[in-house]
């Protein structure tokens, strides 16, 4: 198997936005890059709403774990993408850092959470197309 580029999605707790982005990266970037996520202060658990709202898209992250960059086991990423946590977002060893300004949906009503979920998916699709090309949808 070829050595795929490595893409890291970052936020503070690695429990919600970055977990959803990692999952969408695994779907939309399958065979194009390795999708990972991490946080500067991992919470130790994945947000239950993130699990539930990804299940609506037939994506199961119920066994995902909140982790730090060090726990990823990767020395340098090709791309690191911050979810919009500004200066408190963790610093990752990367060739290119990209910052998305995506609001944290933790504790928000279902309609807003779904809107953020869909925004993350669209951002992952656009990133994948711009950096790796070849997506059909």
Secondary structure, DSSP 8 states (H G I E B T S, - for coil): ----EEEEEEESSSSSHHHHHHHHHHHHTTTTEEEEEEETT--SS--HHHHHHHHTTT---TT----BTGGG--S-EEEEEE-S-GGGS----EEEEEE------TT--HHHHHHHHHHHHHHHHHHHHHHH-----
